[in-house]
Amino acid sequence: MAIATSAWIEMLETLKACHSKTFSLFHHIVAGDSDPEVIEGKPSPDIFLVCASRFDGAPPPEECLVFEDAPSGVLAAKRAKMQAVMVPESMVTQDYRDQATLVIKSLEDFCPEDFGLPSY
């Protein structure tokens, strides 16, 4: 697992300091606002393609699963040829939700087996 975020690096550093145990579970982090390989922000696929390329063995995009809350992130995942699970804010309209592979209300509703992943 990795994080590909458009959040400002300062905000990311604050979150990492407060949640170091959680962040230690991730292989790497790509911060779109400060990573020199990320040329364009979401909805461009750059951030997700860079993130995937940094895994050992660099899995093909078709084997990557993105979790997103924003319509621009879902579109970026789709443009990267990745599947997107959306956990949207309530104000996100249905036409934006329709772009996602799956829409759930909470990460607790995610069933990894639906994507060929091991169960919890």
DONU-520926 format. One record per atom (N, C-alpha, C): residue number from 1; residue in one letter; atom name; x, y, z. Coordinates in pm, whole numbers, padded with zeros to 5 digits. Layout:
% DONU-520926
@nr: NUM, rest: A, atom: CA, X: X, Y: Y, Z: Z
...
***
This chain:
% DONU-520926
@nr: 1, rest: M, atom: N, X: 00085, Y: -00118, Z: 00000
@nr: 1, rest: M, atom: CA, X: 00000, Y: 00000, Z: 00000
@nr: 1, rest: M, atom: C, X: 00089, Y: 00124, Z: 00000
@nr: 2, rest: A, atom: N, X: 00038, Y: 00226, Z: -00065
@nr: 2, rest: A, atom: CA, X: 00108, Y: 00354, Z: -00070
@nr: 2, rest: A, atom: C, X: 00005, Y: 00466, Z: -00064
@nr: 3, rest: I, atom: N, X: 00053, Y: 00586, Z: -00044
@nr: 3, rest: I, atom: CA, X: -00032, Y: 00704, Z: -00043
@nr: 3, rest: I, atom: C, X: 00009, Y: 00793, Z: -00159
@nr: 4, rest: A, atom: N, X: -00090, Y: 00837, Z: -00235
@nr: 4, rest: A, atom: CA, X: -00071, Y: 00935, Z: -00341
@nr: 4, rest: A, atom: C, X: -00167, Y: 01049, Z: -00309
@nr: 5, rest: T, atom: N, X: -00115, Y: 01160, Z: -00263
@nr: 5, rest: T, atom: CA, X: -00200, Y: 01267, Z: -00213
@nr: 5, rest: T, atom: C, X: -00168, Y: 01402, Z: -00276
@nr: 6, rest: S, atom: N, X: -00274, Y: 01481, Z: -00292
@nr: 6, rest: S, atom: CA, X: -00257, Y: 01618, Z: -00339
@nr: 6, rest: S, atom: C, X: -00245, Y: 01715, Z: -00222
@nr: 7, rest: A, atom: N, X: -00249, Y: 01662, Z: -00102
@nr: 7, rest: A, atom: CA, X: -00237, Y: 01747, Z: 00017
@nr: 7, rest: A, atom: C, X: -00101, Y: 01817, Z: 00020
@nr: 8, rest: W, atom: N, X: -00100, Y: 01936, Z: 00076
@nr: 8, rest: W, atom: CA, X: 00026, Y: 02009, Z: 00090
@nr: 8, rest: W, atom: C, X: 00120, Y: 01930, Z: 00178
@nr: 9, rest: I, atom: N, X: 00246, Y: 01937, Z: 00147
@nr: 9, rest: I, atom: CA, X: 00348, Y: 01862, Z: 00220
@nr: 9, rest: I, atom: C, X: 00347, Y: 01897, Z: 00369
@nr: 10, rest: E, atom: N, X: 00319, Y: 02022, Z: 00403
@nr: 10, rest: E, atom: CA, X: 00315, Y: 02063, Z: 00544
@nr: 10, rest: E, atom: C, X: 00203, Y: 01990, Z: 00618
@nr: 11, rest: M, atom: N, X: 00087, Y: 01981, Z: 00553
@nr: 11, rest: M, atom: CA, X: -00025, Y: 01911, Z: 00614
@nr: 11, rest: M, atom: C, X: 00006, Y: 01761, Z: 00628
@nr: 12, rest: L, atom: N, X: 00069, Y: 01706, Z: 00527
@nr: 12, rest: L, atom: CA, X: 00107, Y: 01566, Z: 00529
@nr: 12, rest: L, atom: C, X: 00204, Y: 01538, Z: 00643
@nr: 13, rest: E, atom: N, X: 00301, Y: 01625, Z: 00662
@nr: 13, rest: E, atom: CA, X: 00398, Y: 01606, Z: 00770
@nr: 13, rest: E, atom: C, X: 00330, Y: 01611, Z: 00907
@nr: 14, rest: T, atom: N, X: 00233, Y: 01698, Z: 00923
@nr: 14, rest: T, atom: CA, X: 00157, Y: 01706, Z: 01049
@nr: 14, rest: T, atom: C, X: 00081, Y: 01576, Z: 01073
@nr: 15, rest: L, atom: N, X: 00015, Y: 01527, Z: 00969
@nr: 15, rest: L, atom: CA, X: -00059, Y: 01401, Z: 00982
@nr: 15, rest: L, atom: C, X: 00035, Y: 01284, Z: 01015
@nr: 16, rest: K, atom: N, X: 00150, Y: 01281, Z: 00949
@nr: 16, rest: K, atom: CA, X: 00247, Y: 01174, Z: 00976
@nr: 16, rest: K, atom: C, X: 00295, Y: 01178, Z: 01120
@nr: 17, rest: A, atom: N, X: 00315, Y: 01297, Z: 01173
@nr: 17, rest: A, atom: CA, X: 00362, Y: 01310, Z: 01311
@nr: 17, rest: A, atom: C, X: 00256, Y: 01262, Z: 01410
@nr: 18, rest: C, atom: N, X: 00131, Y: 01287, Z: 01380
@nr: 18, rest: C, atom: CA, X: 00022, Y: 01249, Z: 01470
@nr: 18, rest: C, atom: C, X: -00019, Y: 01102, Z: 01455
@nr: 19, rest: H, atom: N, X: 00009, Y: 01044, Z: 01340
@nr: 19, rest: H, atom: CA, X: -00037, Y: 00908, Z: 01312
@nr: 19, rest: H, atom: C, X: 00078, Y: 00822, Z: 01258
@nr: 20, rest: S, atom: N, X: 00191, Y: 00828, Z: 01323
@nr: 20, rest: S, atom: CA, X: 00311, Y: 00761, Z: 01273
@nr: 20, rest: S, atom: C, X: 00292, Y: 00609, Z: 01259
@nr: 21, rest: K, atom: N, X: 00218, Y: 00549, Z: 01349
@nr: 21, rest: K, atom: CA, X: 00197, Y: 00404, Z: 01341
@nr: 21, rest: K, atom: C, X: 00120, Y: 00368, Z: 01213
@nr: 22, rest: T, atom: N, X: 00017, Y: 00443, Z: 01183
@nr: 22, rest: T, atom: CA, X: -00061, Y: 00418, Z: 01061
@nr: 22, rest: T, atom: C, X: 00023, Y: 00442, Z: 00937
@nr: 23, rest: F, atom: N, X: 00096, Y: 00553, Z: 00935
@nr: 23, rest: F, atom: CA, X: 00177, Y: 00584, Z: 00817
@nr: 23, rest: F, atom: C, X: 00290, Y: 00483, Z: 00796
@nr: 24, rest: S, atom: N, X: 00334, Y: 00417, Z: 00901
@nr: 24, rest: S, atom: CA, X: 00440, Y: 00317, Z: 00887
@nr: 24, rest: S, atom: C, X: 00394, Y: 00194, Z: 00809
@nr: 25, rest: L, atom: N, X: 00264, Y: 00178, Z: 00792
@nr: 25, rest: L, atom: CA, X: 00210, Y: 00064, Z: 00719
@nr: 25, rest: L, atom: C, X: 00223, Y: 00080, Z: 00567
@nr: 26, rest: F, atom: N, X: 00254, Y: 00201, Z: 00522
@nr: 26, rest: F, atom: CA, X: 00259, Y: 00229, Z: 00379
@nr: 26, rest: F, atom: C, X: 00401, Y: 00216, Z: 00325
@nr: 27, rest: H, atom: N, X: 00413, Y: 00159, Z: 00207
@nr: 27, rest: H, atom: CA, X: 00541, Y: 00139, Z: 00141
@nr: 27, rest: H, atom: C, X: 00609, Y: 00272, Z: 00110
@nr: 28, rest: H, atom: N, X: 00532, Y: 00367, Z: 00058
@nr: 28, rest: H, atom: CA, X: 00586, Y: 00499, Z: 00025
@nr: 28, rest: H, atom: C, X: 00471, Y: 00599, Z: 00013
@nr: 29, rest: I, atom: N, X: 00508, Y: 00727, Z: 00004
@nr: 29, rest: I, atom: CA, X: 00412, Y: 00836, Z: -00010
@nr: 29, rest: I, atom: C, X: 00457, Y: 00924, Z: -00126
@nr: 30, rest: V, atom: N, X: 00361, Y: 00959, Z: -00211
@nr: 30, rest: V, atom: CA, X: 00386, Y: 01054, Z: -00319
@nr: 30, rest: V, atom: C, X: 00299, Y: 01176, Z: -00291
@nr: 31, rest: A, atom: N, X: 00363, Y: 01289, Z: -00269
@nr: 31, rest: A, atom: CA, X: 00292, Y: 01415, Z: -00244
@nr: 31, rest: A, atom: C, X: 00296, Y: 01498, Z: -00372
@nr: 32, rest: G, atom: N, X: 00182, Y: 01514, Z: -00433
@nr: 32, rest: G, atom: CA, X: 00173, Y: 01579, Z: -00563
@nr: 32, rest: G, atom: C, X: 00224, Y: 01721, Z: -00567
@nr: 33, rest: D, atom: N, X: 00214, Y: 01793, Z: -00456
@nr: 33, rest: D, atom: CA, X: 00257, Y: 01933, Z: -00459
@nr: 33, rest: D, atom: C, X: 00408, Y: 01950, Z: -00450
@nr: 34, rest: S, atom: N, X: 00481, Y: 01845, Z: -00415
@nr: 34, rest: S, atom: CA, X: 00625, Y: 01861, Z: -00398
@nr: 34, rest: S, atom: C, X: 00709, Y: 01756, Z: -00471
@nr: 35, rest: D, atom: N, X: 00647, Y: 01657, Z: -00530
@nr: 35, rest: D, atom: CA, X: 00722, Y: 01551, Z: -00598
@nr: 35, rest: D, atom: C, X: 00757, Y: 01595, Z: -00740
@nr: 36, rest: P, atom: N, X: 00885, Y: 01597, Z: -00774
@nr: 36, rest: P, atom: CA, X: 00924, Y: 01647, Z: -00906
@nr: 36, rest: P, atom: C, X: 00877, Y: 01559, Z: -01023
@nr: 37, rest: E, atom: N, X: 00843, Y: 01434, Z: -00997
@nr: 37, rest: E, atom: CA, X: 00795, Y: 01347, Z: -01105
@nr: 37, rest: E, atom: C, X: 00647, Y: 01367, Z: -01137
@nr: 38, rest: V, atom: N, X: 00575, Y: 01432, Z: -01048
@nr: 38, rest: V, atom: CA, X: 00432, Y: 01458, Z: -01070
@nr: 38, rest: V, atom: C, X: 00421, Y: 01592, Z: -01141
@nr: 39, rest: I, atom: N, X: 00399, Y: 01585, Z: -01271
@nr: 39, rest: I, atom: CA, X: 00398, Y: 01706, Z: -01354
@nr: 39, rest: I, atom: C, X: 00265, Y: 01780, Z: -01341
@nr: 40, rest: E, atom: N, X: 00153, Y: 01708, Z: -01351
@nr: 40, rest: E, atom: CA, X: 00021, Y: 01770, Z: -01342
@nr: 40, rest: E, atom: C, X: -00058, Y: 01705, Z: -01229
@nr: 41, rest: G, atom: N, X: -00138, Y: 01784, Z: -01163
@nr: 41, rest: G, atom: CA, X: -00222, Y: 01735, Z: -01054
@nr: 41, rest: G, atom: C, X: -00346, Y: 01665, Z: -01105
@nr: 42, rest: K, atom: N, X: -00419, Y: 01608, Z: -01012
@nr: 42, rest: K, atom: CA, X: -00545, Y: 01542, Z: -01045
@nr: 42, rest: K, atom: C, X: -00637, Y: 01644, Z: -01112
@nr: 43, rest: P, atom: N, X: -00707, Y: 01608, Z: -01216
@nr: 43, rest: P, atom: CA, X: -00743, Y: 01476, Z: -01263
@nr: 43, rest: P, atom: C, X: -00644, Y: 01411, Z: -01361
@nr: 44, rest: S, atom: N, X: -00526, Y: 01467, Z: -01375
@nr: 44, rest: S, atom: CA, X: -00422, Y: 01400, Z: -01453
@nr: 44, rest: S, atom: C, X: -00384, Y: 01272, Z: -01378
@nr: 45, rest: P, atom: N, X: -00348, Y: 01166, Z: -01449
@nr: 45, rest: P, atom: CA, X: -00312, Y: 01041, Z: -01383
@nr: 45, rest: P, atom: C, X: -00170, Y: 01038, Z: -01324
@nr: 46, rest: D, atom: N, X: -00094, Y: 01144, Z: -01343
@nr: 46, rest: D, atom: CA, X: 00048, Y: 01146, Z: -01305
@nr: 46, rest: D, atom: C, X: 00076, Y: 01090, Z: -01166
@nr: 47, rest: I, atom: N, X: 00006, Y: 01140, Z: -01065
@nr: 47, rest: I, atom: CA, X: 00038, Y: 01103, Z: -00927
@nr: 47, rest: I, atom: C, X: 00022, Y: 00953, Z: -00903
@nr: 48, rest: F, atom: N, X: -00081, Y: 00892, Z: -00964
@nr: 48, rest: F, atom: CA, X: -00103, Y: 00749, Z: -00946
@nr: 48, rest: F, atom: C, X: -00002, Y: 00665, Z: -01023
@nr: 49, rest: L, atom: N, X: 00033, Y: 00711, Z: -01141
@nr: 49, rest: L, atom: CA, X: 00134, Y: 00637, Z: -01220
@nr: 49, rest: L, atom: C, X: 00271, Y: 00644, Z: -01154
@nr: 50, rest: V, atom: N, X: 00307, Y: 00760, Z: -01099
@nr: 50, rest: V, atom: CA, X: 00433, Y: 00773, Z: -01026
@nr: 50, rest: V, atom: C, X: 00431, Y: 00683, Z: -00903
@nr: 51, rest: C, atom: N, X: 00321, Y: 00685, Z: -00831
@nr: 51, rest: C, atom: CA, X: 00309, Y: 00604, Z: -00710
@nr: 51, rest: C, atom: C, X: 00326, Y: 00456, Z: -00742
@nr: 52, rest: A, atom: N, X: 00259, Y: 00407, Z: -00845
@nr: 52, rest: A, atom: CA, X: 00270, Y: 00266, Z: -00883
@nr: 52, rest: A, atom: C, X: 00411, Y: 00230, Z: -00924
@nr: 53, rest: S, atom: N, X: 00479, Y: 00322, Z: -00991
@nr: 53, rest: S, atom: CA, X: 00614, Y: 00294, Z: -01041
@nr: 53, rest: S, atom: C, X: 00716, Y: 00276, Z: -00929
@nr: 54, rest: R, atom: N, X: 00684, Y: 00321, Z: -00810
@nr: 54, rest: R, atom: CA, X: 00779, Y: 00315, Z: -00698
@nr: 54, rest: R, atom: C, X: 00768, Y: 00187, Z: -00615
@nr: 55, rest: F, atom: N, X: 00675, Y: 00101, Z: -00648
@nr: 55, rest: F, atom: CA, X: 00670, Y: -00029, Z: -00583
@nr: 55, rest: F, atom: C, X: 00775, Y: -00120, Z: -00644
@nr: 56, rest: D, atom: N, X: 00827, Y: -00211, Z: -00564
@nr: 56, rest: D, atom: CA, X: 00917, Y: -00313, Z: -00618
@nr: 56, rest: D, atom: C, X: 00841, Y: -00391, Z: -00724
@nr: 57, rest: G, atom: N, X: 00897, Y: -00399, Z: -00841
@nr: 57, rest: G, atom: CA, X: 00831, Y: -00470, Z: -00950
@nr: 57, rest: G, atom: C, X: 00730, Y: -00386, Z: -01026
@nr: 58, rest: A, atom: N, X: 00706, Y: -00264, Z: -00984
@nr: 58, rest: A, atom: CA, X: 00615, Y: -00169, Z: -01049
@nr: 58, rest: A, atom: C, X: 00495, Y: -00237, Z: -01116
@nr: 59, rest: P, atom: N, X: 00391, Y: -00266, Z: -01039
@nr: 59, rest: P, atom: CA, X: 00275, Y: -00334, Z: -01096
@nr: 59, rest: P, atom: C, X: 00212, Y: -00252, Z: -01208
@nr: 60, rest: P, atom: N, X: 00153, Y: -00319, Z: -01306
@nr: 60, rest: P, atom: CA, X: 00084, Y: -00245, Z: -01412
@nr: 60, rest: P, atom: C, X: -00039, Y: -00174, Z: -01354
@nr: 61, rest: P, atom: N, X: -00078, Y: -00064, Z: -01413
@nr: 61, rest: P, atom: CA, X: -00193, Y: 00012, Z: -01361
@nr: 61, rest: P, atom: C, X: -00319, Y: -00073, Z: -01342
@nr: 62, rest: E, atom: N, X: -00341, Y: -00168, Z: -01429
@nr: 62, rest: E, atom: CA, X: -00461, Y: -00251, Z: -01420
@nr: 62, rest: E, atom: C, X: -00466, Y: -00333, Z: -01292
@nr: 63, rest: E, atom: N, X: -00351, Y: -00349, Z: -01226
@nr: 63, rest: E, atom: CA, X: -00346, Y: -00425, Z: -01101
@nr: 63, rest: E, atom: C, X: -00346, Y: -00336, Z: -00977
@nr: 64, rest: C, atom: N, X: -00371, Y: -00207, Z: -00996
@nr: 64, rest: C, atom: CA, X: -00371, Y: -00111, Z: -00885
@nr: 64, rest: C, atom: C, X: -00514, Y: -00070, Z: -00849
@nr: 65, rest: L, atom: N, X: -00536, Y: -00050, Z: -00722
@nr: 65, rest: L, atom: CA, X: -00666, Y: -00010, Z: -00671
@nr: 65, rest: L, atom: C, X: -00648, Y: 00120, Z: -00594
@nr: 66, rest: V, atom: N, X: -00726, Y: 00220, Z: -00630
@nr: 66, rest: V, atom: CA, X: -00717, Y: 00353, Z: -00570
@nr: 66, rest: V, atom: C, X: -00839, Y: 00376, Z: -00481
@nr: 67, rest: F, atom: N, X: -00818, Y: 00434, Z: -00365
@nr: 67, rest: F, atom: CA, X: -00926, Y: 00478, Z: -00277
@nr: 67, rest: F, atom: C, X: -00929, Y: 00630, Z: -00284
@nr: 68, rest: E, atom: N, X: -01043, Y: 00687, Z: -00314
@nr: 68, rest: E, atom: CA, X: -01057, Y: 00830, Z: -00335
@nr: 68, rest: E, atom: C, X: -01183, Y: 00884, Z: -00271
@nr: 69, rest: D, atom: N, X: -01176, Y: 01012, Z: -00233
@nr: 69, rest: D, atom: CA, X: -01295, Y: 01080, Z: -00185
@nr: 69, rest: D, atom: C, X: -01340, Y: 01189, Z: -00281
@nr: 70, rest: A, atom: N, X: -01255, Y: 01228, Z: -00374
@nr: 70, rest: A, atom: CA, X: -01283, Y: 01341, Z: -00461
@nr: 70, rest: A, atom: C, X: -01307, Y: 01297, Z: -00606
@nr: 71, rest: P, atom: N, X: -01400, Y: 01361, Z: -00674
@nr: 71, rest: P, atom: CA, X: -01424, Y: 01329, Z: -00814
@nr: 71, rest: P, atom: C, X: -01300, Y: 01342, Z: -00902
@nr: 72, rest: S, atom: N, X: -01217, Y: 01442, Z: -00878
@nr: 72, rest: S, atom: CA, X: -01096, Y: 01458, Z: -00960
@nr: 72, rest: S, atom: C, X: -01000, Y: 01342, Z: -00940
@nr: 73, rest: G, atom: N, X: -00996, Y: 01286, Z: -00820
@nr: 73, rest: G, atom: CA, X: -00911, Y: 01171, Z: -00793
@nr: 73, rest: G, atom: C, X: -00962, Y: 01045, Z: -00861
@nr: 74, rest: V, atom: N, X: -01094, Y: 01028, Z: -00863
@nr: 74, rest: V, atom: CA, X: -01153, Y: 00913, Z: -00932
@nr: 74, rest: V, atom: C, X: -01123, Y: 00923, Z: -01081
@nr: 75, rest: L, atom: N, X: -01137, Y: 01043, Z: -01137
@nr: 75, rest: L, atom: CA, X: -01108, Y: 01062, Z: -01279
@nr: 75, rest: L, atom: C, X: -00960, Y: 01036, Z: -01307
@nr: 76, rest: A, atom: N, X: -00871, Y: 01079, Z: -01217
@nr: 76, rest: A, atom: CA, X: -00727, Y: 01054, Z: -01235
@nr: 76, rest: A, atom: C, X: -00698, Y: 00904, Z: -01234
@nr: 77, rest: A, atom: N, X: -00761, Y: 00832, Z: -01143
@nr: 77, rest: A, atom: CA, X: -00742, Y: 00686, Z: -01138
@nr: 77, rest: A, atom: C, X: -00792, Y: 00621, Z: -01267
@nr: 78, rest: K, atom: N, X: -00907, Y: 00663, Z: -01313
@nr: 78, rest: K, atom: CA, X: -00964, Y: 00608, Z: -01435
@nr: 78, rest: K, atom: C, X: -00871, Y: 00636, Z: -01554
@nr: 79, rest: R, atom: N, X: -00817, Y: 00758, Z: -01561
@nr: 79, rest: R, atom: CA, X: -00725, Y: 00793, Z: -01669
@nr: 79, rest: R, atom: C, X: -00594, Y: 00715, Z: -01660
@nr: 80, rest: A, atom: N, X: -00559, Y: 00671, Z: -01538
@nr: 80, rest: A, atom: CA, X: -00439, Y: 00589, Z: -01519
@nr: 80, rest: A, atom: C, X: -00466, Y: 00442, Z: -01549
@nr: 81, rest: K, atom: N, X: -00591, Y: 00409, Z: -01581
@nr: 81, rest: K, atom: CA, X: -00633, Y: 00271, Z: -01609
@nr: 81, rest: K, atom: C, X: -00638, Y: 00186, Z: -01482
@nr: 82, rest: M, atom: N, X: -00662, Y: 00253, Z: -01367
@nr: 82, rest: M, atom: CA, X: -00673, Y: 00185, Z: -01238
@nr: 82, rest: M, atom: C, X: -00818, Y: 00183, Z: -01194
@nr: 83, rest: Q, atom: N, X: -00852, Y: 00089, Z: -01107
@nr: 83, rest: Q, atom: CA, X: -00985, Y: 00085, Z: -01049
@nr: 83, rest: Q, atom: C, X: -00990, Y: 00183, Z: -00933
@nr: 84, rest: A, atom: N, X: -01108, Y: 00240, Z: -00910
@nr: 84, rest: A, atom: CA, X: -01123, Y: 00339, Z: -00803
@nr: 84, rest: A, atom: C, X: -01241, Y: 00305, Z: -00714
@nr: 85, rest: V, atom: N, X: -01213, Y: 00297, Z: -00585
@nr: 85, rest: V, atom: CA, X: -01317, Y: 00285, Z: -00484
@nr: 85, rest: V, atom: C, X: -01336, Y: 00425, Z: -00427
@nr: 86, rest: M, atom: N, X: -01458, Y: 00475, Z: -00437
@nr: 86, rest: M, atom: CA, X: -01485, Y: 00611, Z: -00391
@nr: 86, rest: M, atom: C, X: -01559, Y: 00609, Z: -00258
@nr: 87, rest: V, atom: N, X: -01510, Y: 00692, Z: -00166
@nr: 87, rest: V, atom: CA, X: -01577, Y: 00716, Z: -00039
@nr: 87, rest: V, atom: C, X: -01609, Y: 00866, Z: -00039
@nr: 88, rest: P, atom: N, X: -01721, Y: 00903, Z: -00104
@nr: 88, rest: P, atom: CA, X: -01747, Y: 01044, Z: -00129
@nr: 88, rest: P, atom: C, X: -01810, Y: 01118, Z: -00012
@nr: 89, rest: E, atom: N, X: -01791, Y: 01249, Z: -00014
@nr: 89, rest: E, atom: CA, X: -01867, Y: 01337, Z: 00073
@nr: 89, rest: E, atom: C, X: -02013, Y: 01329, Z: 00028
@nr: 90, rest: S, atom: N, X: -02105, Y: 01359, Z: 00115
@nr: 90, rest: S, atom: CA, X: -02247, Y: 01348, Z: 00080
@nr: 90, rest: S, atom: C, X: -02288, Y: 01443, Z: -00032
@nr: 91, rest: M, atom: N, X: -02216, Y: 01552, Z: -00050
@nr: 91, rest: M, atom: CA, X: -02253, Y: 01650, Z: -00152
@nr: 91, rest: M, atom: C, X: -02209, Y: 01610, Z: -00294
@nr: 92, rest: V, atom: N, X: -02132, Y: 01503, Z: -00309
@nr: 92, rest: V, atom: CA, X: -02087, Y: 01458, Z: -00442
@nr: 92, rest: V, atom: C, X: -02207, Y: 01399, Z: -00515
@nr: 93, rest: T, atom: N, X: -02234, Y: 01452, Z: -00633
@nr: 93, rest: T, atom: CA, X: -02352, Y: 01410, Z: -00709
@nr: 93, rest: T, atom: C, X: -02333, Y: 01272, Z: -00773
@nr: 94, rest: Q, atom: N, X: -02445, Y: 01213, Z: -00813
@nr: 94, rest: Q, atom: CA, X: -02446, Y: 01078, Z: -00868
@nr: 94, rest: Q, atom: C, X: -02361, Y: 01066, Z: -00994
@nr: 95, rest: D, atom: N, X: -02360, Y: 01168, Z: -01079
@nr: 95, rest: D, atom: CA, X: -02282, Y: 01158, Z: -01203
@nr: 95, rest: D, atom: C, X: -02134, Y: 01144, Z: -01174
@nr: 96, rest: Y, atom: N, X: -02084, Y: 01205, Z: -01067
@nr: 96, rest: Y, atom: CA, X: -01944, Y: 01186, Z: -01029
@nr: 96, rest: Y, atom: C, X: -01921, Y: 01048, Z: -00966
@nr: 97, rest: R, atom: N, X: -02019, Y: 01003, Z: -00888
@nr: 97, rest: R, atom: CA, X: -02008, Y: 00871, Z: -00826
@nr: 97, rest: R, atom: C, X: -02004, Y: 00760, Z: -00931
@nr: 98, rest: D, atom: N, X: -02076, Y: 00780, Z: -01041
@nr: 98, rest: D, atom: CA, X: -02084, Y: 00680, Z: -01147
@nr: 98, rest: D, atom: C, X: -01950, Y: 00652, Z: -01214
@nr: 99, rest: Q, atom: N, X: -01853, Y: 00742, Z: -01199
@nr: 99, rest: Q, atom: CA, X: -01722, Y: 00723, Z: -01259
@nr: 99, rest: Q, atom: C, X: -01639, Y: 00618, Z: -01185
@nr: 100, rest: A, atom: N, X: -01671, Y: 00593, Z: -01059
@nr: 100, rest: A, atom: CA, X: -01594, Y: 00501, Z: -00975
@nr: 100, rest: A, atom: C, X: -01630, Y: 00355, Z: -01004
@nr: 101, rest: T, atom: N, X: -01535, Y: 00267, Z: -00979
@nr: 101, rest: T, atom: CA, X: -01559, Y: 00123, Z: -00990
@nr: 101, rest: T, atom: C, X: -01658, Y: 00079, Z: -00883
@nr: 102, rest: L, atom: N, X: -01644, Y: 00137, Z: -00764
@nr: 102, rest: L, atom: CA, X: -01728, Y: 00103, Z: -00650
@nr: 102, rest: L, atom: C, X: -01742, Y: 00228, Z: -00564
@nr: 103, rest: V, atom: N, X: -01860, Y: 00251, Z: -00509
@nr: 103, rest: V, atom: CA, X: -01883, Y: 00361, Z: -00416
@nr: 103, rest: V, atom: C, X: -01929, Y: 00301, Z: -00284
@nr: 104, rest: I, atom: N, X: -01863, Y: 00341, Z: -00176
@nr: 104, rest: I, atom: CA, X: -01899, Y: 00295, Z: -00042
@nr: 104, rest: I, atom: C, X: -01913, Y: 00416, Z: 00050
@nr: 105, rest: K, atom: N, X: -01986, Y: 00398, Z: 00158
@nr: 105, rest: K, atom: CA, X: -02008, Y: 00509, Z: 00252
@nr: 105, rest: K, atom: C, X: -01892, Y: 00526, Z: 00349
@nr: 106, rest: S, atom: N, X: -01822, Y: 00416, Z: 00376
@nr: 106, rest: S, atom: CA, X: -01714, Y: 00417, Z: 00474
@nr: 106, rest: S, atom: C, X: -01610, Y: 00313, Z: 00432
@nr: 107, rest: L, atom: N, X: -01486, Y: 00336, Z: 00467
@nr: 107, rest: L, atom: CA, X: -01382, Y: 00236, Z: 00440
@nr: 107, rest: L, atom: C, X: -01413, Y: 00104, Z: 00511
@nr: 108, rest: E, atom: N, X: -01488, Y: 00112, Z: 00619
@nr: 108, rest: E, atom: CA, X: -01528, Y: -00010, Z: 00690
@nr: 108, rest: E, atom: C, X: -01618, Y: -00099, Z: 00604
@nr: 109, rest: D, atom: N, X: -01680, Y: -00041, Z: 00500
@nr: 109, rest: D, atom: CA, X: -01768, Y: -00117, Z: 00411
@nr: 109, rest: D, atom: C, X: -01691, Y: -00188, Z: 00300
@nr: 110, rest: F, atom: N, X: -01562, Y: -00163, Z: 00290
@nr: 110, rest: F, atom: CA, X: -01483, Y: -00223, Z: 00182
@nr: 110, rest: F, atom: C, X: -01465, Y: -00372, Z: 00206
@nr: 111, rest: C, atom: N, X: -01488, Y: -00450, Z: 00102
@nr: 111, rest: C, atom: CA, X: -01472, Y: -00596, Z: 00108
@nr: 111, rest: C, atom: C, X: -01356, Y: -00632, Z: 00014
@nr: 112, rest: P, atom: N, X: -01237, Y: -00657, Z: 00067
@nr: 112, rest: P, atom: CA, X: -01120, Y: -00682, Z: -00018
@nr: 112, rest: P, atom: C, X: -01137, Y: -00802, Z: -00111
@nr: 113, rest: E, atom: N, X: -01215, Y: -00899, Z: -00070
@nr: 113, rest: E, atom: CA, X: -01236, Y: -01017, Z: -00154
@nr: 113, rest: E, atom: C, X: -01302, Y: -00981, Z: -00288
@nr: 114, rest: D, atom: N, X: -01379, Y: -00873, Z: -00291
@nr: 114, rest: D, atom: CA, X: -01444, Y: -00829, Z: -00415
@nr: 114, rest: D, atom: C, X: -01342, Y: -00790, Z: -00523
@nr: 115, rest: F, atom: N, X: -01219, Y: -00765, Z: -00480
@nr: 115, rest: F, atom: CA, X: -01112, Y: -00726, Z: -00573
@nr: 115, rest: F, atom: C, X: -01000, Y: -00828, Z: -00577
@nr: 116, rest: G, atom: N, X: -01028, Y: -00948, Z: -00530
@nr: 116, rest: G, atom: CA, X: -00928, Y: -01055, Z: -00533
@nr: 116, rest: G, atom: C, X: -00820, Y: -01041, Z: -00429
@nr: 117, rest: L, atom: N, X: -00847, Y: -00962, Z: -00326
@nr: 117, rest: L, atom: CA, X: -00749, Y: -00941, Z: -00218
@nr: 117, rest: L, atom: C, X: -00784, Y: -01031, Z: -00100
@nr: 118, rest: P, atom: N, X: -00685, Y: -01058, Z: -00015
@nr: 118, rest: P, atom: CA, X: -00714, Y: -01142, Z: 00104
@nr: 118, rest: P, atom: C, X: -00812, Y: -01071, Z: 00199
@nr: 119, rest: S, atom: N, X: -00892, Y: -01149, Z: 00268
@nr: 119, rest: S, atom: CA, X: -00986, Y: -01092, Z: 00363
@nr: 119, rest: S, atom: C, X: -00911, Y: -01039, Z: 00485
@nr: 120, rest: Y, atom: N, X: -00980, Y: -00960, Z: 00562
@nr: 120, rest: Y, atom: CA, X: -00920, Y: -00904, Z: 00685
@nr: 120, rest: Y, atom: C, X: -00895, Y: -01011, Z: 00786
***
